[in-house]
Amino acid sequence: MIRHTVVFRLKHAAGSPEEAAFLSGAKALANIPGVQAFEQLRQVSPKNEYAFGFSMEFADEAAYRVYNDHPEHVAFVRDRWIPEVAAFMEIDYVPLG
Amino acid sequence: MIRHTVVFRLKHAAGSPEEAAFLSGAKALANIPGVQAFEQLRQVSPKNEYAFGFSMEFADEAAYRVYNDHPEHVAFVRDRWIPEVAAFMEIDYVPLG
């Protein structure tokens, strides 16, 4: 199992229709083959600058690559992520030991 | 539910006995009251500087505070975390919507 997470903040104002539209549109990522345990999260620690997170799991690295290269993911990154996200960090986890 | 996560790297060399001892010692955090779904994780994305992550869940903010103030957690931070961790970032999530 590999857990792909990204913590981010948007260019949109908090609570704006644009923010809601981005989050709603991103739900489609859950339907890309191989995506498991898809979560949309609110980041609540005051110790970093981010407001949201997405988390998803893949069976293995190959499944993660299929997602990464999938046309729906590529289009989402191009059409929504790059224009609308102000800052982000990707963190990928595998079980330890 | 609130999910408390911290992504970090150690001062110790990768694969060293000191690294193993830190990770082994940190498993005791799972026994502090209120801690659920405790995970020790390896961070594998090349897009950040961190090597490990811990993740745990609490029923609510009050349970998170009990953990944070618990003497075992306070002692772990003082005796292990501060001396042995080179860099870290805390990320806390709650379900969105």
N, CA and C atoms of all chains as a GROMACS GRO file, in nm:
protein
  582
    1MET      N    1   0.084  -0.121   0.000
    1MET     CA    2   0.000   0.000   0.000
    1MET      C    3   0.087   0.125   0.000
    2ILE      N    4   0.050   0.219  -0.085
    2ILE     CA    5   0.110   0.353  -0.078
    2ILE      C    6  -0.002   0.454  -0.063
    3ARG      N    7   0.016   0.544   0.035
    3ARG     CA    8  -0.084   0.650   0.061
    3ARG      C    9  -0.030   0.781   0.007
    4HIS      N   10  -0.097   0.834  -0.092
    4HIS     CA   11  -0.059   0.962  -0.152
    4HIS      C   12  -0.142   1.072  -0.088
    5THR      N   13  -0.073   1.170  -0.031
    5THR     CA   14  -0.145   1.283   0.029
    5THR      C   15  -0.090   1.414  -0.025
    6VAL      N   16  -0.177   1.513  -0.029
    6VAL     CA   17  -0.132   1.647  -0.065
    6VAL      C   18  -0.205   1.746   0.026
    7VAL      N   19  -0.128   1.833   0.086
    7VAL     CA   20  -0.182   1.938   0.173
    7VAL      C   21  -0.166   2.069   0.096
    8PHE      N   22  -0.268   2.155   0.098
    8PHE     CA   23  -0.266   2.271   0.008
    8PHE      C   24  -0.355   2.384   0.058
    9ARG      N   25  -0.334   2.499  -0.003
    9ARG     CA   26  -0.431   2.608   0.014
    9ARG      C   27  -0.463   2.664  -0.124
   10LEU      N   28  -0.582   2.719  -0.136
   10LEU     CA   29  -0.631   2.769  -0.264
   10LEU      C   30  -0.609   2.919  -0.277
   11LYS      N   31  -0.615   2.967  -0.400
   11LYS     CA   32  -0.613   3.111  -0.424
   11LYS      C   33  -0.749   3.174  -0.387
   12HIS      N   34  -0.854   3.092  -0.381
   12HIS     CA   35  -0.989   3.142  -0.355
   12HIS      C   36  -1.007   3.182  -0.208
   13ALA      N   37  -1.099   3.273  -0.184
   13ALA     CA   38  -1.134   3.311  -0.047
   13ALA      C   39  -1.201   3.194   0.025
   14ALA      N   40  -1.176   3.184   0.156
   14ALA     CA   41  -1.239   3.080   0.237
   14ALA      C   42  -1.390   3.095   0.231
   15GLY      N   43  -1.458   2.984   0.204
   15GLY     CA   44  -1.603   2.986   0.200
   15GLY      C   45  -1.663   3.036   0.070
   16SER      N   46  -1.578   3.065  -0.029
   16SER     CA   47  -1.627   3.121  -0.156
   16SER      C   48  -1.687   3.011  -0.244
   17PRO      N   49  -1.773   3.050  -0.338
   17PRO     CA   50  -1.826   2.952  -0.435
   17PRO      C   51  -1.714   2.887  -0.516
   18GLU      N   52  -1.607   2.962  -0.543
   18GLU     CA   53  -1.496   2.906  -0.620
   18GLU      C   54  -1.426   2.795  -0.542
   19GLU      N   55  -1.412   2.815  -0.410
   19GLU     CA   56  -1.354   2.711  -0.325
   19GLU      C   57  -1.441   2.585  -0.328
   20ALA      N   58  -1.570   2.604  -0.311
   20ALA     CA   59  -1.662   2.490  -0.312
   20ALA      C   60  -1.658   2.417  -0.447
   21ALA      N   61  -1.648   2.493  -0.555
   21ALA     CA   62  -1.646   2.432  -0.689
   21ALA      C   63  -1.518   2.351  -0.710
   22PHE      N   64  -1.408   2.402  -0.660
   22PHE     CA   65  -1.281   2.327  -0.671
   22PHE      C   66  -1.291   2.194  -0.597
   23LEU      N   67  -1.338   2.200  -0.474
   23LEU     CA   68  -1.344   2.078  -0.392
   23LEU      C   69  -1.443   1.978  -0.451
   24SER      N   70  -1.553   2.029  -0.501
   24SER     CA   71  -1.653   1.942  -0.563
   24SER      C   72  -1.596   1.876  -0.688
   25GLY      N   73  -1.528   1.954  -0.769
   25GLY     CA   74  -1.469   1.900  -0.892
   25GLY      C   75  -1.364   1.794  -0.864
   26ALA      N   76  -1.290   1.814  -0.755
   26ALA     CA   77  -1.182   1.721  -0.721
   26ALA      C   78  -1.234   1.584  -0.678
   27LYS      N   79  -1.361   1.576  -0.641
   27LYS     CA   80  -1.416   1.446  -0.602
   27LYS      C   81  -1.409   1.344  -0.714
   28ALA      N   82  -1.405   1.393  -0.838
   28ALA     CA   83  -1.398   1.302  -0.953
   28ALA      C   84  -1.268   1.221  -0.953
   29LEU      N   85  -1.166   1.271  -0.883
   29LEU     CA   86  -1.039   1.196  -0.877
   29LEU      C   87  -1.060   1.057  -0.814
   30ALA      N   88  -1.160   1.048  -0.728
   30ALA     CA   89  -1.187   0.921  -0.660
   30ALA      C   90  -1.229   0.811  -0.757
   31ASN      N   91  -1.276   0.851  -0.876
   31ASN     CA   92  -1.325   0.753  -0.973
   31ASN      C   93  -1.218   0.703  -1.068
   32ILE      N   94  -1.099   0.759  -1.058
   32ILE     CA   95  -0.989   0.714  -1.146
   32ILE      C   96  -0.946   0.574  -1.100
   33PRO      N   97  -0.926   0.483  -1.196
   33PRO     CA   98  -0.893   0.344  -1.159
   33PRO      C   99  -0.774   0.336  -1.063
   34GLY      N  100  -0.789   0.253  -0.960
   34GLY     CA  101  -0.681   0.230  -0.865
   34GLY      C  102  -0.691   0.312  -0.739
   35VAL      N  103  -0.770   0.418  -0.741
   35VAL     CA  104  -0.782   0.505  -0.623
   35VAL      C  105  -0.869   0.437  -0.517
   36GLN      N  106  -0.815   0.428  -0.395
   36GLN     CA  107  -0.887   0.370  -0.281
   36GLN      C  108  -0.884   0.470  -0.165
   37ALA      N  109  -0.983   0.460  -0.078
   37ALA     CA  110  -0.986   0.538   0.047
   37ALA      C  111  -0.965   0.687   0.023
   38PHE      N  112  -1.030   0.739  -0.081
   38PHE     CA  113  -1.017   0.882  -0.113
   38PHE      C  114  -1.082   0.967  -0.004
   39GLU      N  115  -1.009   1.067   0.043
   39GLU     CA  116  -1.061   1.156   0.147
   39GLU      C  117  -1.033   1.301   0.111
   40GLN      N  118  -1.131   1.387   0.135
   40GLN     CA  119  -1.108   1.531   0.133
   40GLN      C  120  -1.112   1.577   0.278
   41LEU      N  121  -1.012   1.654   0.318
   41LEU     CA  122  -0.990   1.688   0.458
   41LEU      C  123  -0.969   1.838   0.475
   42ARG      N  124  -1.005   1.885   0.594
   42ARG     CA  125  -0.972   2.023   0.630
   42ARG      C  126  -0.850   2.020   0.720
   43GLN      N  127  -0.748   2.100   0.689
   43GLN     CA  128  -0.627   2.108   0.770
   43GLN      C  129  -0.650   2.212   0.879
   44VAL      N  130  -0.635   2.171   1.005
   44VAL     CA  131  -0.676   2.257   1.117
   44VAL      C  132  -0.561   2.298   1.210
   45SER      N  133  -0.440   2.248   1.187
   45SER     CA  134  -0.329   2.290   1.273
   45SER      C  135  -0.288   2.433   1.239
   46PRO      N  136  -0.269   2.517   1.342
   46PRO     CA  137  -0.218   2.652   1.316
   46PRO      C  138  -0.068   2.656   1.286
   47LYS      N  139  -0.003   2.538   1.290
   47LYS     CA  140   0.143   2.533   1.275
   47LYS      C  141   0.188   2.519   1.130
   48ASN      N  142   0.096   2.525   1.035
   48ASN     CA  143   0.136   2.530   0.894
   48ASN      C  144   0.039   2.622   0.820
   49GLU      N  145   0.069   2.646   0.694
   49GLU     CA  146  -0.002   2.748   0.617
   49GLU      C  147  -0.114   2.690   0.530
   50TYR      N  148  -0.143   2.560   0.545
   50TYR     CA  149  -0.235   2.494   0.452
   50TYR      C  150  -0.376   2.483   0.509
   51ALA      N  151  -0.473   2.471   0.419
   51ALA     CA  152  -0.614   2.472   0.460
   51ALA      C  153  -0.687   2.341   0.432
   52PHE      N  154  -0.636   2.262   0.336
   52PHE     CA  155  -0.706   2.139   0.295
   52PHE      C  156  -0.606   2.028   0.270
   53GLY      N  157  -0.659   1.908   0.264
   53GLY     CA  158  -0.578   1.793   0.223
   53GLY      C  159  -0.661   1.694   0.145
   54PHE      N  160  -0.596   1.624   0.054
   54PHE     CA  161  -0.655   1.507  -0.008
   54PHE      C  162  -0.567   1.389   0.030
   55SER      N  163  -0.630   1.274   0.051
   55SER     CA  164  -0.556   1.152   0.080
   55SER      C  165  -0.618   1.039  -0.001
   56MET      N  166  -0.535   0.954  -0.057
   56MET     CA  167  -0.584   0.838  -0.131
   56MET      C  168  -0.480   0.728  -0.121
   57GLU      N  169  -0.525   0.605  -0.138
   57GLU     CA  170  -0.434   0.491  -0.129
   57GLU      C  171  -0.435   0.412  -0.259
   58PHE      N  172  -0.320   0.351  -0.288
   58PHE     CA  173  -0.305   0.263  -0.404
   58PHE      C  174  -0.247   0.131  -0.357
   59ALA      N  175  -0.278   0.027  -0.432
   59ALA     CA  176  -0.229  -0.106  -0.394
   59ALA      C  177  -0.077  -0.111  -0.400
   60ASP      N  178  -0.019  -0.043  -0.498
   60ASP     CA  179   0.127  -0.047  -0.515
   60ASP      C  180   0.170   0.071  -0.603
   61GLU      N  181   0.301   0.079  -0.626
   61GLU     CA  182   0.358   0.189  -0.705
   61GLU      C  183   0.302   0.190  -0.847
   62ALA      N  184   0.279   0.071  -0.903
   62ALA     CA  185   0.228   0.063  -1.041
   62ALA      C  186   0.089   0.126  -1.050
   63ALA      N  187   0.004   0.098  -0.951
   63ALA     CA  188  -0.130   0.156  -0.950
   63ALA      C  189  -0.124   0.308  -0.934
   64TYR      N  190  -0.029   0.354  -0.854
   64TYR     CA  191  -0.009   0.499  -0.835
   64TYR      C  192   0.032   0.563  -0.968
   65ARG      N  193   0.120   0.497  -1.042
   65ARG     CA  194   0.162   0.553  -1.172
   65ARG      C  195   0.047   0.558  -1.272
   66VAL      N  196  -0.038   0.454  -1.271
   66VAL     CA  197  -0.154   0.453  -1.361
   66VAL      C  198  -0.241   0.576  -1.333
   67TYR      N  199  -0.265   0.604  -1.204
   67TYR     CA  200  -0.342   0.722  -1.164
   67TYR      C  201  -0.273   0.850  -1.211
   68ASN      N  202  -0.144   0.857  -1.184
   68ASN     CA  203  -0.070   0.980  -1.212
   68ASN      C  204  -0.073   1.014  -1.362
   69ASP      N  205  -0.069   0.911  -1.445
   69ASP     CA  206  -0.065   0.930  -1.590
   69ASP      C  207  -0.204   0.930  -1.652
   70HIS      N  208  -0.308   0.903  -1.575
   70HIS     CA  209  -0.444   0.893  -1.630
   70HIS      C  210  -0.488   1.029  -1.686
   71PRO      N  211  -0.550   1.029  -1.804
   71PRO     CA  212  -0.590   1.156  -1.866
   71PRO      C  213  -0.678   1.244  -1.775
   72GLU      N  214  -0.763   1.182  -1.694
   72GLU     CA  215  -0.848   1.264  -1.605
   72GLU      C  216  -0.766   1.334  -1.498
   73HIS      N  217  -0.662   1.266  -1.447
   73HIS     CA  218  -0.574   1.330  -1.349
   73HIS      C  219  -0.490   1.439  -1.414
   74VAL      N  220  -0.436   1.408  -1.530
   74VAL     CA  221  -0.353   1.506  -1.601
   74VAL      C  222  -0.436   1.632  -1.632
   75ALA      N  223  -0.560   1.612  -1.674
   75ALA     CA  224  -0.647   1.727  -1.706
   75ALA      C  225  -0.682   1.806  -1.580
   76PHE      N  226  -0.706   1.735  -1.468
   76PHE     CA  227  -0.736   1.804  -1.343
   76PHE      C  228  -0.619   1.892  -1.299
   77VAL      N  229  -0.500   1.837  -1.307
   77VAL     CA  230  -0.381   1.914  -1.268
   77VAL      C  231  -0.367   2.038  -1.357
   78ARG      N  232  -0.386   2.020  -1.486
   78ARG     CA  233  -0.368   2.130  -1.581
   78ARG      C  234  -0.478   2.237  -1.568
   79ASP      N  235  -0.602   2.192  -1.556
   79ASP     CA  236  -0.716   2.284  -1.567
   79ASP      C  237  -0.763   2.340  -1.434
   80ARG      N  238  -0.737   2.268  -1.322
   80ARG     CA  239  -0.787   2.314  -1.193
   80ARG      C  240  -0.673   2.338  -1.093
   81TRP      N  241  -0.587   2.236  -1.077
   81TRP     CA  242  -0.484   2.244  -0.972
   81TRP      C  243  -0.389   2.362  -0.995
   82ILE      N  244  -0.328   2.366  -1.110
   82ILE     CA  245  -0.226   2.470  -1.136
   82ILE      C  246  -0.288   2.610  -1.131
   83PRO      N  247  -0.404   2.633  -1.192
   83PRO     CA  248  -0.460   2.769  -1.185
   83PRO      C  249  -0.513   2.809  -1.047
   84GLU      N  250  -0.558   2.714  -0.966
   84GLU     CA  251  -0.637   2.750  -0.847
   84GLU      C  252  -0.566   2.727  -0.714
   85VAL      N  253  -0.455   2.653  -0.714
   85VAL     CA  254  -0.385   2.620  -0.589
   85VAL      C  255  -0.270   2.718  -0.566
   86ALA      N  256  -0.265   2.777  -0.447
   86ALA     CA  257  -0.164   2.878  -0.415
   86ALA      C  258  -0.035   2.815  -0.365
   87ALA      N  259  -0.044   2.706  -0.289
   87ALA     CA  260   0.074   2.640  -0.232
   87ALA      C  261   0.035   2.499  -0.192
   88PHE      N  262   0.129   2.408  -0.204
   88PHE     CA  263   0.098   2.270  -0.168
   88PHE      C  264   0.224   2.192  -0.137
   89MET      N  265   0.207   2.079  -0.070
   89MET     CA  266   0.316   1.984  -0.049
   89MET      C  267   0.261   1.842  -0.058
   90GLU      N  268   0.329   1.761  -0.136
   90GLU     CA  269   0.292   1.620  -0.149
   90GLU      C  270   0.370   1.538  -0.046
   91ILE      N  271   0.300   1.448   0.021
   91ILE     CA  272   0.360   1.358   0.117
   91ILE      C  273   0.307   1.218   0.086
   92ASP      N  274   0.396   1.125   0.061
   92ASP     CA  275   0.355   0.988   0.028
   92ASP      C  276   0.409   0.892   0.133
   93TYR      N  277   0.321   0.806   0.181
   93TYR     CA  278   0.358   0.716   0.289
   93TYR      C  279   0.343   0.570   0.249
   94VAL      N  280   0.432   0.489   0.302
   94VAL     CA  281   0.413   0.344   0.302
   94VAL      C  282   0.428   0.297   0.448
   95PRO      N  283   0.367   0.184   0.482
   95PRO     CA  284   0.382   0.134   0.619
   95PRO      C  285   0.529   0.112   0.653
   96LEU      N  286   0.563   0.137   0.776
   96LEU     CA  287   0.703   0.123   0.819
   96LEU      C  288   0.727  -0.017   0.874
   97GLY      N  289   0.837  -0.075   0.830
   97GLY     CA  290   0.880  -0.203   0.888
   97GLY      C  291   0.816  -0.323   0.821
   98MET      N  292  -1.390   1.337   1.462
   98MET     CA  293  -1.255   1.277   1.449
   98MET      C  294  -1.154   1.383   1.406
   99ILE      N  295  -1.040   1.383   1.475
   99ILE     CA  296  -0.928   1.464   1.430
   99ILE      C  297  -0.808   1.371   1.413
  100ARG      N  298  -0.742   1.383   1.297
  100ARG     CA  299  -0.623   1.303   1.267
  100ARG      C  300  -0.499   1.391   1.281
  101HIS      N  301  -0.417   1.357   1.377
  101HIS     CA  302  -0.293   1.432   1.402
  101HIS      C  303  -0.180   1.360   1.329
  102THR      N  304  -0.110   1.431   1.242
  102THR     CA  305   0.004   1.370   1.173
  102THR      C  306   0.126   1.460   1.187
  103VAL      N  307   0.241   1.396   1.184
  103VAL     CA  308   0.366   1.472   1.182
  103VAL      C  309   0.462   1.400   1.087
  104VAL      N  310   0.517   1.478   0.995
  104VAL     CA  311   0.615   1.426   0.900
  104VAL      C  312   0.751   1.482   0.941
  105PHE      N  313   0.855   1.399   0.940
  105PHE     CA  314   0.981   1.443   1.001
  105PHE      C  315   1.101   1.368   0.943
  106ARG      N  316   1.218   1.423   0.974
  106ARG     CA  317   1.342   1.347   0.951
  106ARG      C  318   1.427   1.356   1.078
  107LEU      N  319   1.507   1.253   1.098
  107LEU     CA  320   1.589   1.243   1.218
  107LEU      C  321   1.730   1.295   1.195
  108LYS      N  322   1.800   1.325   1.304
  108LYS     CA  323   1.942   1.358   1.295
  108LYS      C  324   2.025   1.233   1.270
  109HIS      N  325   1.971   1.116   1.300
  109HIS     CA  326   2.044   0.989   1.288
  109HIS      C  327   2.060   0.947   1.142
  110ALA      N  328   2.164   0.871   1.114
  110ALA     CA  329   2.184   0.816   0.981
  110ALA      C  330   2.074   0.715   0.948
  111ALA      N  331   2.038   0.709   0.820
  111ALA     CA  332   1.937   0.612   0.776
  111ALA      C  333   1.986   0.471   0.804
  112GLY      N  334   1.900   0.392   0.864
  112GLY     CA  335   1.935   0.253   0.893
  112GLY      C  336   2.020   0.233   1.018
  113SER      N  337   2.046   0.341   1.092
  113SER     CA  338   2.132   0.332   1.211
  113SER      C  339   2.056   0.271   1.329
  114PRO      N  340   2.130   0.216   1.427
  114PRO     CA  341   2.065   0.169   1.550
  114PRO      C  342   1.991   0.281   1.623
  115GLU      N  343   2.044   0.404   1.615
  115GLU     CA  344   1.978   0.516   1.681
  115GLU      C  345   1.842   0.546   1.617
  116GLU      N  346   1.836   0.534   1.486
  116GLU     CA  347   1.708   0.552   1.415
  116GLU      C  348   1.608   0.447   1.461
  117ALA      N  349   1.652   0.322   1.463
  117ALA     CA  350   1.564   0.212   1.505
  117ALA      C  351   1.517   0.232   1.648
  118ALA      N  352   1.606   0.278   1.735
  118ALA     CA  353   1.571   0.298   1.876
  118ALA      C  354   1.467   0.410   1.890
  119PHE      N  355   1.482   0.516   1.812
  119PHE     CA  356   1.384   0.625   1.817
  119PHE      C  357   1.245   0.575   1.776
  120LEU      N  358   1.241   0.505   1.665
  120LEU     CA  359   1.112   0.458   1.613
  120LEU      C  360   1.048   0.358   1.709
  121SER      N  361   1.131   0.271   1.764
  121SER     CA  362   1.081   0.173   1.860
  121SER      C  363   1.026   0.242   1.985
  122GLY      N  364   1.099   0.339   2.036
  122GLY     CA  365   1.056   0.412   2.154
  122GLY      C  366   0.925   0.488   2.132
  123ALA      N  367   0.908   0.538   2.010
  123ALA     CA  368   0.788   0.617   1.979
  123ALA      C  369   0.662   0.532   1.976
  124LYS      N  370   0.678   0.402   1.965
  124LYS     CA  371   0.558   0.316   1.963
  124LYS      C  372   0.478   0.327   2.093
  125ALA      N  373   0.545   0.368   2.201
  125ALA     CA  374   0.476   0.384   2.329
  125ALA      C  375   0.370   0.493   2.325
  126LEU      N  376   0.381   0.585   2.228
  126LEU     CA  377   0.280   0.690   2.217
  126LEU      C  378   0.142   0.631   2.191
  127ALA      N  379   0.140   0.514   2.127
  127ALA     CA  380   0.012   0.450   2.093
  127ALA      C  381  -0.066   0.411   2.217
  128ASN      N  382   0.003   0.399   2.331
  128ASN     CA  383  -0.063   0.354   2.454
  128ASN      C  384  -0.118   0.469   2.539
  129ILE      N  385  -0.093   0.592   2.496
  129ILE     CA  386  -0.146   0.706   2.570
  129ILE      C  387  -0.298   0.711   2.550
  130PRO      N  388  -0.374   0.735   2.656
  130PRO     CA  389  -0.519   0.733   2.644
  130PRO      C  390  -0.571   0.826   2.534
  131GLY      N  391  -0.666   0.774   2.457
  131GLY     CA  392  -0.729   0.853   2.351
  131GLY      C  393  -0.671   0.830   2.214
  132VAL      N  394  -0.550   0.775   2.206
  132VAL     CA  395  -0.484   0.754   2.077
  132VAL      C  396  -0.549   0.636   2.005
  133GLN      N  397  -0.592   0.660   1.882
  133GLN     CA  398  -0.650   0.555   1.797
  133GLN      C  399  -0.576   0.552   1.664
  134ALA      N  400  -0.577   0.437   1.600
  134ALA     CA  401  -0.525   0.421   1.463
  134ALA      C  402  -0.382   0.473   1.451
  135PHE      N  403  -0.300   0.444   1.550
  135PHE     CA  404  -0.160   0.491   1.548
  135PHE      C  405  -0.083   0.420   1.436
  136GLU      N  406  -0.012   0.497   1.356
  136GLU     CA  407   0.068   0.442   1.246
  136GLU      C  408   0.206   0.505   1.245
  137GLN      N  409   0.306   0.422   1.221
  137GLN     CA  410   0.440   0.471   1.188
  137GLN      C  411   0.461   0.445   1.040
  138LEU      N  412   0.505   0.547   0.967
  138LEU     CA  413   0.508   0.542   0.821
  138LEU      C  414   0.643   0.588   0.768
  139ARG      N  415   0.677   0.536   0.651
  139ARG     CA  416   0.795   0.584   0.580
  139ARG      C  417   0.748   0.682   0.472
  140GLN      N  418   0.809   0.801   0.469
  140GLN     CA  419   0.774   0.901   0.369
  140GLN      C  420   0.859   0.874   0.244
  141VAL      N  421   0.795   0.854   0.129
  141VAL     CA  422   0.867   0.807   0.010
  141VAL      C  423   0.863   0.904  -0.108
  142SER      N  424   0.793   1.017  -0.095
  142SER     CA  425   0.794   1.112  -0.206
  142SER      C  426   0.927   1.185  -0.212
  143PRO      N  427   0.987   1.197  -0.333
  143PRO     CA  428   1.110   1.277  -0.346
  143PRO      C  429   1.084   1.427  -0.344
  144LYS      N  430   0.956   1.466  -0.334
  144LYS     CA  431   0.922   1.609  -0.345
  144LYS      C  432   0.925   1.682  -0.211
  145ASN      N  433   0.966   1.615  -0.104
  145ASN     CA  434   0.987   1.685   0.023
  145ASN      C  435   1.109   1.625   0.092
  146GLU      N  436   1.147   1.686   0.203
  146GLU     CA  437   1.274   1.652   0.268
  146GLU      C  438   1.259   1.553   0.382
  147TYR      N  439   1.138   1.499   0.402
  147TYR     CA  440   1.111   1.418   0.520
  147TYR      C  441   1.122   1.268   0.492
  148ALA      N  442   1.150   1.192   0.598
  148ALA     CA  443   1.175   1.048   0.584
  148ALA      C  444   1.071   0.960   0.651
  149PHE      N  445   1.000   1.014   0.751
  149PHE     CA  446   0.905   0.934   0.829
  149PHE      C  447   0.780   1.015   0.859
  150GLY      N  448   0.678   0.944   0.901
  150GLY     CA  449   0.557   1.009   0.950
  150GLY      C  450   0.494   0.927   1.061
  151PHE      N  451   0.429   0.996   1.154
  151PHE     CA  452   0.340   0.931   1.250
  151PHE      C  453   0.200   0.986   1.224
  152SER      N  454   0.102   0.899   1.238
  152SER     CA  455  -0.037   0.940   1.224
  152SER      C  456  -0.118   0.877   1.336
  153MET      N  457  -0.207   0.954   1.394
  153MET     CA  458  -0.296   0.900   1.498
  153MET      C  459  -0.426   0.977   1.493
  154GLU      N  460  -0.532   0.915   1.545
  154GLU     CA  461  -0.662   0.979   1.544
  154GLU      C  462  -0.717   0.992   1.686
  155PHE      N  463  -0.795   1.097   1.707
  155PHE     CA  464  -0.862   1.121   1.835
  155PHE      C  465  -1.011   1.141   1.809
  156ALA      N  466  -1.091   1.108   1.909
  156ALA     CA  467  -1.236   1.122   1.893
  156ALA      C  468  -1.274   1.269   1.871
  157ASP      N  469  -1.204   1.358   1.941
  157ASP     CA  470  -1.238   1.500   1.932
  157ASP      C  471  -1.120   1.583   1.985
  158GLU      N  472  -1.136   1.714   1.983
  158GLU     CA  473  -1.031   1.807   2.027
  158GLU      C  474  -0.993   1.785   2.173
  159ALA      N  475  -1.091   1.751   2.256
  159ALA     CA  476  -1.064   1.730   2.398
  159ALA      C  477  -0.971   1.611   2.418
  160ALA      N  478  -0.995   1.503   2.344
  160ALA     CA  479  -0.910   1.385   2.354
  160ALA      C  480  -0.768   1.417   2.304
  161TYR      N  481  -0.759   1.499   2.201
  161TYR     CA  482  -0.629   1.541   2.147
  161TYR      C  483  -0.552   1.620   2.254
  162ARG      N  484  -0.622   1.708   2.326
  162ARG     CA  485  -0.556   1.787   2.431
  162ARG      C  486  -0.507   1.699   2.546
  163VAL      N  487  -0.589   1.599   2.582
  163VAL     CA  488  -0.548   1.507   2.688
  163VAL      C  489  -0.416   1.440   2.650
  164TYR      N  490  -0.405   1.394   2.525
  164TYR     CA  491  -0.281   1.334   2.476
  164TYR      C  492  -0.166   1.434   2.481
  165ASN      N  493  -0.192   1.552   2.430
  165ASN     CA  494  -0.087   1.652   2.418
  165ASN      C  495  -0.027   1.688   2.555
  166ASP      N  496  -0.114   1.691   2.655
  166ASP     CA  497  -0.071   1.729   2.790
  166ASP      C  498  -0.029   1.609   2.875
  167HIS      N  499  -0.044   1.488   2.824
  167HIS     CA  500  -0.014   1.369   2.904
  167HIS      C  501   0.136   1.363   2.936
  168PRO      N  502   0.171   1.328   3.060
  168PRO     CA  503   0.313   1.327   3.098
  168PRO      C  504   0.401   1.239   3.008
  169GLU      N  505   0.348   1.129   2.958
  169GLU     CA  506   0.429   1.043   2.870
  169GLU      C  507   0.460   1.113   2.738
  170HIS      N  508   0.362   1.188   2.687
  170HIS     CA  509   0.386   1.262   2.563
  170HIS      C  510   0.483   1.378   2.587
  171VAL      N  511   0.461   1.449   2.696
  171VAL     CA  512   0.549   1.562   2.729
  171VAL      C  513   0.694   1.513   2.745
  172ALA      N  514   0.711   1.399   2.812
  172ALA     CA  515   0.845   1.345   2.832
  172ALA      C  516   0.907   1.298   2.700
  173PHE      N  517   0.825   1.239   2.613
  173PHE     CA  518   0.877   1.194   2.483
  173PHE      C  519   0.927   1.314   2.401
  174VAL      N  520   0.849   1.420   2.400
  174VAL     CA  521   0.890   1.539   2.325
  174VAL      C  522   1.021   1.594   2.381
  175ARG      N  523   1.030   1.602   2.512
  175ARG     CA  524   1.149   1.660   2.576
  175ARG      C  525   1.273   1.572   2.560
  176ASP      N  526   1.256   1.440   2.579
  176ASP     CA  527   1.373   1.351   2.590
  176ASP      C  528   1.414   1.288   2.457
  177ARG      N  529   1.320   1.275   2.363
  177ARG     CA  530   1.351   1.208   2.237
  177ARG      C  531   1.331   1.300   2.117
  178TRP      N  532   1.210   1.361   2.108
  178TRP     CA  533   1.177   1.438   1.987
  178TRP      C  534   1.273   1.556   1.968
  179ILE      N  535   1.284   1.641   2.066
  179ILE     CA  536   1.365   1.763   2.050
  179ILE      C  537   1.512   1.729   2.026
  180PRO      N  538   1.570   1.634   2.101
  180PRO     CA  539   1.712   1.605   2.075
  180PRO      C  540   1.740   1.533   1.943
  181GLU      N  541   1.644   1.453   1.893
  181GLU     CA  542   1.674   1.360   1.784
  181GLU      C  543   1.613   1.394   1.649
  182VAL      N  544   1.517   1.488   1.646
  182VAL     CA  545   1.448   1.521   1.520
  182VAL      C  546   1.512   1.645   1.458
  183ALA      N  547   1.547   1.634   1.329
  183ALA     CA  548   1.615   1.744   1.260
  183ALA      C  549   1.517   1.845   1.203
  184ALA      N  550   1.402   1.798   1.154
  184ALA     CA  551   1.302   1.887   1.093
  184ALA      C  552   1.168   1.815   1.093
  185PHE      N  553   1.061   1.891   1.107
  185PHE     CA  554   0.929   1.828   1.107
  185PHE      C  555   0.821   1.929   1.072
  186MET      N  556   0.706   1.876   1.035
  186MET     CA  557   0.587   1.959   1.015
  186MET      C  558   0.465   1.881   1.064
  187GLU      N  559   0.384   1.948   1.147
  187GLU     CA  560   0.260   1.889   1.194
  187GLU      C  561   0.146   1.927   1.100
  188ILE      N  562   0.065   1.829   1.068
  188ILE     CA  563  -0.053   1.850   0.984
  188ILE      C  564  -0.169   1.779   1.053
  189ASP      N  565  -0.274   1.852   1.082
  189ASP     CA  566  -0.390   1.794   1.150
  189ASP      C  567  -0.512   1.805   1.059
  190TYR      N  568  -0.584   1.696   1.048
  190TYR     CA  569  -0.698   1.692   0.957
  190TYR      C  570  -0.827   1.658   1.029
  191VAL      N  571  -0.935   1.718   0.981
  191VAL     CA  572  -1.070   1.672   1.015
  191VAL      C  573  -1.142   1.646   0.883
  192PRO      N  574  -1.243   1.560   0.885
  192PRO     CA  575  -1.318   1.534   0.761
  192PRO      C  576  -1.379   1.664   0.707
  193LEU      N  577  -1.385   1.676   0.579
  193LEU     CA  578  -1.436   1.797   0.516
  193LEU      C  579  -1.586   1.782   0.490
  194GLY      N  580  -1.660   1.887   0.523
  194GLY     CA  581  -1.802   1.892   0.486
  194GLY      C  582  -1.892   1.827   0.590
   0.00000   0.00000   0.00000
